[in-house]
Amino acid sequence: MKSPSASVLGLLLATSAFLHAAPDSNWLAHDRERPLPPVVNPGTASTQDQPGKPPSDSVVLFDGKDLTPWVAMDGSPTKWIVKDGALECVPGSGYVRTLQSFGDCQLHVEWAAPTPVHGDSQGRGNSGVFFGFNRYEIQVLDSYENKTYADGSAASYYGEYPPMVNACLPPGQWQTYDIIWTNPRFDAEGKLLAKARITVIHNGVLVQNNIEVERPNTGHWFNPPPYQVHPERLPIAFQDHGNPVRFRNLWVRELGSYRHKEFMLPNALLDTYVGDYPRDAHDTVKVRRLPDGLLSLTLAGGELIMHAASPTHFYAETTDVQCEFDFTGPKKIAAVSVGEDQSRAMKLERVTP
């Protein structure tokens, strides 16, 4: 039997529109009143010696110096390091993920396999780019003159789709992935409506052409699980596979329309907000933690899924309800607002942790 939170989460996900492009019937052909597209500076291309500049509307994930956007999978500080302007995997340190969550997007990744070369097949320059936190992997591997199984090659959708061609450069050289990621869609009951889709351009060569992902490939190289309902926006992650693979010039452009940035906060932080916040003698706001960095807020008998816009500020996507936690004083306060007037927020004190 599906848990109540799964049903609510499915309803949340079903509210997201598909990104299948179609003409806008609100405008005539060549209508001079139609708004023009926003202007974006496209940035510059990278060279082997110098990373390029990201587009002006992108979110920079790594600029060669700052590790702030990256954390370990549980939200604690990552043990990956910055070395010579690159984000480098420390073998045995675990996966690294973005603190911010992303939905449908264009992701740019530059990576370099380690030199001198050690190992062969899957033991050589192995990492991975994961969407959906850790559910869907595009393989990173030193596939230059390195024989392995086809669906484990560089730029494969691991375990399912080999790349159309091998466009790998020699180890030590900087390589690029430009990836277009489209999330799967689920209905209100968590039923799969549309599978995920991926396009990958490796070093300027199209190697995955809008493939339809049959199933997630997270951590199950021989028997991956079926689709399961999950939030639309989740962190991007890189794999620690025991090789010191390097990354640089990482940026992403979200392709959806969103009111807020969204973050996946550590469970330890979310747990501090859990508890009962009475409104009056007859009604109590209840806060509990859900998987994937979400909170559940029960208000007037209805359950809302709350997303993190900051470490203290949460919002619901399905209605204009927001919650700001203030634990700086002796009292644990949740300021819950309905509508845009934050000045009229209900300031509720927690009575049970």
C-alpha positions in Angstrom: 0.0 0.0 0.0 1.3 3.4 -0.9 2.1 5.8 2.0 0.1 9.0 2.2 3.3 11.1 1.6 3.9 9.2 -1.7 0.5 10.1 -2.9 0.9 13.8 -2.0 4.4 13.8 -3.6 2.9 12.3 -6.8 0.3 15.0 -6.9 3.0 17.6 -6.5 5.0 16.1 -9.4 1.9 15.9 -11.6 1.5 19.7 -11.5 4.7 20.2 -13.5 4.1 20.8 -17.3 5.9 18.6 -19.8 8.6 20.4 -21.8 7.5 19.2 -25.2 7.8 22.2 -27.4 4.6 23.4 -29.2 3.6 26.7 -30.9 2.0 29.2 -28.6 -1.6 29.6 -29.9 -1.8 33.0 -28.2 0.3 34.6 -30.9 -0.1 35.0 -34.6 2.8 34.2 -36.9 5.2 37.1 -37.2 3.3 39.1 -34.5 5.3 42.2 -33.8 3.8 42.5 -30.3 5.1 39.1 -29.2 7.9 39.5 -26.6 11.4 38.9 -27.8 13.6 36.2 -26.2 15.8 37.5 -23.3 19.4 38.3 -24.3 22.0 35.9 -23.0 25.8 36.3 -23.3 26.8 32.8 -24.5 30.2 32.9 -22.8 33.3 31.5 -24.4 34.6 28.1 -25.2 37.3 26.3 -23.2 40.8 25.4 -24.4 43.1 22.7 -22.9 44.9 25.5 -21.0 42.0 27.6 -19.9 38.4 27.0 -19.0 35.8 29.1 -20.9 33.2 31.5 -19.5 29.7 30.1 -18.8 26.6 31.7 -20.3 25.3 34.7 -18.4 22.1 33.0 -17.3 23.8 29.8 -16.0 24.3 28.7 -12.4 28.0 28.2 -11.9 28.6 25.0 -10.0 32.4 25.2 -9.9 34.6 28.2 -10.8 38.0 26.7 -10.1 38.1 27.9 -6.5 34.9 27.7 -4.5 33.7 24.3 -3.1 30.6 25.9 -1.4 28.1 24.5 -4.0 29.2 20.9 -3.3 28.6 18.6 -0.3 28.8 15.0 0.5 25.6 13.0 -0.2 24.4 13.4 3.4 24.9 17.2 3.2 28.1 17.2 5.3 31.3 18.9 3.9 32.8 17.0 1.0 36.2 15.4 1.2 36.9 16.1 -2.5 39.6 18.8 -3.0 40.4 21.7 -5.2 43.7 21.2 -6.9 45.2 23.4 -9.7 41.8 24.9 -10.5 40.0 21.5 -10.7 37.5 19.7 -8.5 39.3 16.4 -7.9 37.9 13.1 -6.5 39.7 11.8 -3.5 39.4 8.0 -3.8 37.4 6.5 -0.9 35.8 9.9 0.0 32.3 9.0 -1.4 30.1 10.7 -4.0 29.8 14.5 -4.1 26.6 16.4 -4.9 25.3 19.9 -5.4 23.7 21.6 -2.5 21.2 23.1 -4.9 18.6 21.0 -6.7 17.8 21.2 -10.4 15.0 20.0 -12.7 15.1 19.8 -16.5 18.4 21.4 -17.5 21.4 21.9 -19.7 24.5 20.7 -17.9 28.1 21.5 -18.9 30.8 19.3 -17.5 34.6 19.2 -18.2 36.5 16.3 -17.0 40.0 14.8 -17.3 41.1 11.2 -16.6 44.1 10.8 -14.4 47.7 10.4 -15.6 49.8 8.3 -15.4 47.3 5.7 -16.5 46.6 2.9 -14.0 44.2 0.0 -14.5 42.1 -1.0 -17.5 38.4 -1.5 -18.4 36.2 -0.1 -15.6 39.2 0.5 -13.4 40.6 3.3 -15.5 39.5 6.9 -15.0 36.1 5.9 -13.8 33.5 8.3 -12.4 29.9 9.3 -13.3 27.5 12.2 -13.7 24.2 11.5 -11.9 20.9 13.3 -12.3 18.1 12.8 -9.8 20.5 12.8 -6.8 21.9 9.4 -7.6 19.3 7.7 -9.9 20.4 8.3 -13.5 24.1 8.0 -14.6 26.0 9.2 -17.6 29.3 7.3 -17.4 32.7 9.0 -17.1 35.5 6.7 -18.1 38.9 6.8 -19.8 37.7 5.1 -23.0 40.8 6.1 -25.0 42.3 2.8 -26.3 40.7 1.1 -23.3 38.4 -1.9 -24.0 35.4 -2.4 -21.8 31.7 -3.4 -22.2 29.9 -1.0 -24.6 27.2 0.2 -22.2 29.9 1.1 -19.7 31.9 3.3 -22.1 32.4 7.0 -21.6 29.2 9.0 -22.4 27.0 5.9 -22.1 23.8 5.9 -20.2 25.3 3.3 -17.9 24.1 -0.2 -18.4 21.6 0.7 -21.1 22.7 2.9 -24.0 26.3 2.9 -25.3 27.4 6.1 -27.0 26.9 6.1 -30.8 30.6 6.7 -31.2 33.7 6.9 -29.0 34.8 10.5 -29.0 37.3 10.2 -26.1 40.5 12.2 -25.9 43.7 10.8 -24.4 44.0 10.7 -20.6 45.0 14.0 -19.0 43.3 16.1 -21.7 40.2 18.1 -20.8 37.0 16.6 -22.3 33.5 18.1 -22.4 30.0 16.8 -21.8 27.0 18.9 -22.8 24.0 17.2 -21.5 20.3 18.0 -21.9 18.3 16.3 -19.2 14.5 15.9 -19.1 13.0 14.4 -15.9 10.5 11.6 -15.9 6.9 12.6 -15.1 4.5 10.9 -12.7 0.8 11.3 -12.0 -0.9 12.0 -8.7 -0.7 8.3 -7.7 3.0 8.0 -8.6 2.3 6.2 -11.9 5.0 6.9 -14.6 3.6 9.1 -17.3 6.8 9.8 -19.3 10.3 8.4 -19.0 13.4 10.5 -18.6 15.2 11.6 -21.7 18.9 12.5 -22.3 20.9 14.1 -25.0 24.7 14.0 -24.7 27.3 15.9 -26.8 30.9 14.6 -26.1 33.7 16.8 -27.2 31.4 18.4 -29.7 30.1 15.1 -31.1 26.5 14.0 -30.6 26.7 10.6 -28.9 23.2 10.2 -27.2 20.3 11.6 -29.3 17.3 12.3 -27.0 17.3 8.7 -25.7 14.4 7.4 -23.6 15.7 6.0 -20.3 14.1 2.6 -19.6 14.9 2.7 -15.9 17.1 4.3 -13.3 20.6 2.8 -13.0 21.6 3.8 -9.5 24.1 1.5 -7.9 22.7 -1.6 -9.6 25.0 -2.5 -12.4 23.4 -5.9 -13.1 19.7 -5.5 -11.9 18.6 -1.8 -11.8 15.3 -1.0 -10.1 12.2 0.3 -11.9 11.1 3.9 -11.8 9.9 5.2 -8.5 8.2 8.6 -7.9 10.6 11.3 -6.8 10.7 15.2 -6.8 11.2 17.0 -10.0 14.2 19.0 -8.7 17.1 17.1 -7.1 20.9 17.5 -6.8 23.4 16.6 -9.5 26.1 14.2 -8.2 29.5 12.9 -9.3 30.7 9.4 -8.5 33.7 8.3 -6.5 34.8 5.1 -8.2 38.3 5.0 -6.7 40.0 7.1 -9.4 41.2 10.7 -9.0 39.2 12.1 -11.9 39.2 15.9 -12.2 36.4 18.3 -13.1 36.3 22.0 -14.0 34.1 24.7 -15.6 30.8 23.2 -14.3 27.6 25.1 -15.0 23.9 24.4 -15.4 20.9 26.2 -17.0 17.5 25.1 -15.7 15.0 24.7 -18.5 11.8 25.0 -16.3 10.1 28.0 -14.9 10.5 28.2 -11.1 9.7 30.8 -8.5 12.5 29.9 -6.1 15.9 28.3 -6.0 15.7 24.9 -4.3 18.2 23.1 -2.0 18.5 19.6 -0.6 19.5 20.3 3.0 21.1 17.7 5.4 18.7 15.4 7.2 20.2 16.4 10.5 19.1 20.1 9.9 15.6 19.1 8.7 15.2 16.9 11.8 15.6 19.9 14.0 12.4 21.4 12.6 10.2 18.3 13.1 7.5 18.6 15.8 4.1 20.1 16.7 3.3 23.8 16.4 -0.2 24.5 17.9 -2.3 27.2 16.2 -5.1 27.1 18.8 -6.8 24.6 21.1 -8.3 22.8 18.1 -5.6 22.8 15.4 -1.9 22.0 15.4 0.5 22.4 12.5 2.7 19.3 12.3 6.1 19.2 10.6 7.8 15.9 9.7 10.7 15.0 7.4 10.3 13.2 4.1 12.9 11.6 1.8 14.9 13.7 -0.7 15.3 16.8 1.5 11.6 17.6 1.8 9.4 18.5 4.7 5.7 17.7 5.2 3.6 20.4 6.8 0.1 19.5 7.9 -2.1 22.6 8.0 -5.9 22.7 8.7 -6.0 18.9 8.1 -4.3 19.0 4.7 -0.7 17.8 4.0 1.7 20.0 2.0 5.1 19.1 0.6 7.6 21.9 1.5 10.7 22.6 -0.5 13.8 24.3 0.9 14.5 27.8 -0.6 17.2 28.4 2.1 18.3 26.7 5.3 15.3 28.2 7.1 12.8 29.1 4.4 10.4 26.5 2.9 7.6 26.8 0.3 4.9 24.7 -1.2 4.7 24.4 -5.0 1.0 23.5 -5.2 -0.3 26.6 -3.2 1.1 29.8 -1.9 2.1 28.6 1.6 5.5 29.4 3.0 7.2 28.7 6.3 10.2 30.4 8.0 11.8 28.7 10.9 13.5 30.9 13.6 15.3 28.9 16.3 17.8 31.7 17.2 16.0 32.5 20.5 14.8 30.5 23.4 11.6 29.6 21.6 11.4 27.4 18.4 9.2 29.4 16.0 7.7 28.5 12.7 6.2 31.5 10.9 3.6 30.1 8.5 2.1 32.4 5.9 -0.8 31.8 3.4 -0.6 34.2 0.5 2.0 36.8 -0.2 1.6 38.9 2.9 4.5 37.8 5.1 3.7 40.4 7.7 0.5 38.4 8.6 2.4 35.1 9.1 1.2 32.9 12.0 4.1 32.6 14.4 3.8 29.2 16.0 5.9 27.9 18.9 7.0 24.2 18.8 5.7 22.3 21.8 7.1 18.8 21.0 10.3 17.9 19.1 
